[in-house]
Amino acid sequence: QLQLQESGPGLVKPSETLSLTCTVSGGSISSSSYYWGWIRQPPGKGLEWIGSIYYSGSAYYTPSLKSRVTISVDTSKNQFSLKLSSVTAADTAVYYCARDDRVHNWNVFEYWGQGTLVTVSS
Amino acid sequence: QSALTQPPSASGSPGQSVTISCTGTSSDVGGYNYVSWYQQHPGKAPKLIIYEVSKRPSGVPDRFSGSKSGNTASLTVSGLQAEDEADYYCSSYAGSNNYVFGTGTKVTVL
């Protein structure tokens, strides 16, 4: 059974860079059938797709965050990572990693991590 | 791209049906048959319940059904059960390799 697990600091200072890693188990991140994505949810608010990456490194980002986001992949560790720069309080959210099935099925996130809360505060 | 519009809340008694709308534009909901719906219980990750407007992943009860007309997609939950009380989010492909989610609807089972 595929499992995803987010990890990283739960507290980040304003103007600094938020860094999270998602470790995939029970399947290979190098599969040609899937992308791997990040989605966030501010407390009490809705979901926002941040971006998705292929094992080759090809990535897509939501336009509103594109200038601040970098998603990378490490196939040797079966992990992919998120970096969000110049954070503000508005970036406080639960961050989820998920499998993006866009190679065969657009807009399908069937497997999700449990989510990790990142708070931006001094 | 703006979030898709959903009603903040919906409710129904056990056994009844509830329908949630999801309104977008011709650039997202209306332009593609790639609308998905997610169910989220408090403190949990979202769960995919509908994809490609009306398809159900394996294991999702057929009480959940989806449809689309123009720029508005809908999720219907028939035969409401207590465990259906949750937040529901729609999502659509928005072109140029982008996705957009809805504002979310809290479903209450009375």
Interface residues (C-beta under 8 A of the other chain):
Chain A: I39 K45 G46 L47 E48 W49 Y60 T62 P63 S64 Y96 R102 N105 W106 N107 V108 F109 E110 W112 G113 Q114 G115
Chain B: Q1 A3 Y32 Y34 V35 S36 Y38 K44 A45 P46 K47 L48 Y51 E52 P57 Y89 S91 S92 Y93 N97 N98 Y99 V100 F101 G102 T103 G104
